[in-house]
Amino acid sequence: MKTILMLLGFVASVLIVVQLVMGLLIRNGEASPALRAAHFHSGTLMVVVALVYIGLSLYLLLSRGRRQTS
């Protein structure tokens, strides 16, 4: 589970940086329609990956807390 969380965290961080770079290109007017579409799709993927990462992290933290108190 730790390996999956580390992988998801890494992928989420890469997607966040990609979103930032593409957003700056769009804002500076250097974006083609294809880049705008890629920005939308990678943003959607980033949200899904981040939510899965957050959900698994919370599950792991909560399950670890229950085991220690028993």
PENOR-V311801 format. One record per residue. N is the residue number from 1. PHI is phi as a letter, one per 20 degrees, with the letter a starting at -180 (NA if undefined). PSI is psi in whole degrees, -180 to 180 (NA if undefined). OMEGA is omega in degrees with one decimal (999 if undefined). Layout:
n->N phi->PHI psi->PSI omega->OMEGA
n->N phi->PHI psi->PSI omega->OMEGA
This chain:
n->1 phi->NA psi->-37 omega->179.8
n->2 phi->f psi->-40 omega->-179.9
n->3 phi->f psi->-41 omega->178.7
n->4 phi->f psi->-43 omega->179.2
n->5 phi->f psi->-41 omega->178.3
n->6 phi->f psi->-42 omega->178.3
n->7 phi->f psi->-46 omega->178.3
n->8 phi->f psi->-40 omega->177.3
n->9 phi->f psi->-42 omega->178.3
n->10 phi->f psi->-46 omega->179.9
n->11 phi->f psi->-42 omega->178.8
n->12 phi->f psi->-42 omega->-179.6
n->13 phi->f psi->-38 omega->176.8
n->14 phi->f psi->-43 omega->179.5
n->15 phi->f psi->-35 omega->177.6
n->16 phi->f psi->-43 omega->178.9
n->17 phi->f psi->-41 omega->178.3
n->18 phi->f psi->-43 omega->178.0
n->19 phi->f psi->-42 omega->179.8
n->20 phi->f psi->-47 omega->-178.5
n->21 phi->f psi->-46 omega->179.5
n->22 phi->f psi->-38 omega->177.3
n->23 phi->f psi->-40 omega->177.2
n->24 phi->f psi->-40 omega->177.6
n->25 phi->f psi->-41 omega->179.2
n->26 phi->f psi->-43 omega->-178.6
n->27 phi->f psi->-35 omega->-180.0
n->28 phi->e psi->-1 omega->177.7
n->29 phi->n psi->16 omega->-178.4
n->30 phi->d psi->31 omega->-173.6
n->31 phi->d psi->135 omega->172.9
n->32 phi->e psi->166 omega->175.5
n->33 phi->g psi->-32 omega->178.7
n->34 phi->f psi->-38 omega->178.7
n->35 phi->f psi->-37 omega->177.3
n->36 phi->f psi->-41 omega->177.9
n->37 phi->f psi->-42 omega->178.6
n->38 phi->f psi->-37 omega->178.3
n->39 phi->f psi->-42 omega->178.8
n->40 phi->f psi->-47 omega->-176.3
n->41 phi->f psi->-40 omega->178.6
n->42 phi->f psi->-28 omega->175.3
n->43 phi->f psi->-42 omega->177.1
n->44 phi->f psi->-45 omega->178.0
n->45 phi->f psi->-40 omega->179.6
n->46 phi->f psi->-43 omega->179.8
n->47 phi->f psi->-44 omega->-179.6
n->48 phi->f psi->-46 omega->-179.3
n->49 phi->f psi->-43 omega->-179.4
n->50 phi->f psi->-41 omega->179.2
n->51 phi->f psi->-39 omega->176.2
n->52 phi->f psi->-43 omega->178.2
n->53 phi->f psi->-46 omega->179.8
n->54 phi->f psi->-45 omega->-179.9
n->55 phi->f psi->-46 omega->179.0
n->56 phi->f psi->-38 omega->178.5
n->57 phi->f psi->-46 omega->178.9
n->58 phi->f psi->-41 omega->177.8
n->59 phi->f psi->-45 omega->-179.4
n->60 phi->f psi->-43 omega->179.6
n->61 phi->f psi->-42 omega->-179.3
n->62 phi->f psi->-39 omega->179.5
n->63 phi->f psi->-33 omega->177.5
n->64 phi->f psi->-39 omega->179.4
n->65 phi->f psi->-37 omega->178.9
n->66 phi->f psi->-38 omega->-179.1
n->67 phi->f psi->-37 omega->-177.3
n->68 phi->f psi->-31 omega->-177.5
n->69 phi->e psi->-17 omega->-177.8
n->70 phi->f psi->NA omega->999
